[in-house]
Amino acid sequence: MEKFRQTLKVRKERAILVGAIQRARNGSDDLAELTALAESAGAIVVDKFQQKIRKISTVTYIGKGKAEQLGERVKRFKADVVIFDNDLSPRQIRELEEITKVKVLDRGELILDIFATRAKTKQAKLQVELAQLEYTYPRLTRMWSHLDTVAGAGGGTAAGAVGGIGTRGPGEQQLEIDRRLVNKRITLLKRELANIDKRRIREIDGRRGLFKICLIGYTNSGKSTLLNTLTDAGVFVADRLFATLDTRTRKWTLGRGAEVLLSDTVGFLKSLPHQLIASFKATLEEAINADLLLHIIDVSNPDALGQIESVKKVLAEIGCGESPVLLVLNKVDIVRKVSDLEMLQTLCPDAVCISAKTGLGLEQLSEAVLARYTGTIVLLRVSSSQSNGKIQSFLRAYGRIVDEQYSDGCVQIEAALGRNQLPGLKHLGPENIEIIQG
């Protein structure tokens, strides 16, 4: 069996995609996302095999007869790999490989492979390798591996010397050794990531007093393009899933003297392996600690509503289900059906329509974010010493001066200011702040 699984990489390989469902979903292309994933991994999709099943076979998932049909298609299309849009057990993978005579991967393995090829920084490589090992460990009973010969997220690097999934060794006598090696490596990786986690938390704590905004959304929705457009961040952008895995944080000037911190995050996905969510917790801390989440939605995607729900599920899983969110409908310049955009606008009346690529609607986005940043406008009376010029400068920059009165070295100012700016004003040490209205 191991001869079929020398590596889980699918770059340049001819792939047949398989989707087994127990009920149809509105006649949609259930393999559209798997196709995008396979192509992002570098595979050449030569055939798609969608099958409705009554129940899942514990041996082959799709049943022996359908598995044999799949084997015939493998021969006909000269495929090198079969990729399932389902999570398969080690036994199912083994039996399917015996029937098809080629490597069989499931959805989780494919996503992990993509993440491994996208990881560039040390943190991302460690996170991916940890996810790979945690995915592998429960399967060691039936998928034995000589871990000292497996390349993980870092290829031949020390971080990736063990732990790649999708490979098999020759015998059960290796099982206990594999388990000890995996456990030892997982412990080491968690320790290293915990240290990175502490540094990131210190960085986040150092940003107290600054309004923090985080870009979240489905993978390939345009988050990195928007970050680049708004802040000149220079983040790598490509029209593919998971083009970037690392968080970038930059200052964004909204206008009226307001500056906020804008961060990007790894893209979300339907049925994202929970090992990846756990491993990338440090990266997702930006979303957890944000004052506002900008949920970027690709309105040109036919399944935009489904992607919105997938993102909501991931947000709830990482503890951001109740966080303030502003919906941003991106790629309006290439939307295929105006009716689809109109439907989304009806369902999301507070959403802002933009094109991160062309700059369309970015002024409206800045105004919408500025409104969230300032909060409800209140009319207040501030008393301070004339020598405290910082207070006057603050009120002019962030609010609107209504009246000023000077006497005996003191100044009394009436101004309209956002309620969210009150902590910043108090920090400057005025003698008295009285809210007149609001």
Summary of the structure (lengths in Angstrom):
residues: 438
radius of gyration: 26.5
end to end distance: 72.0
largest distance: 94.8
contacts: 1438
relative contact order: 0.08
helix: 42%
strand: 22%
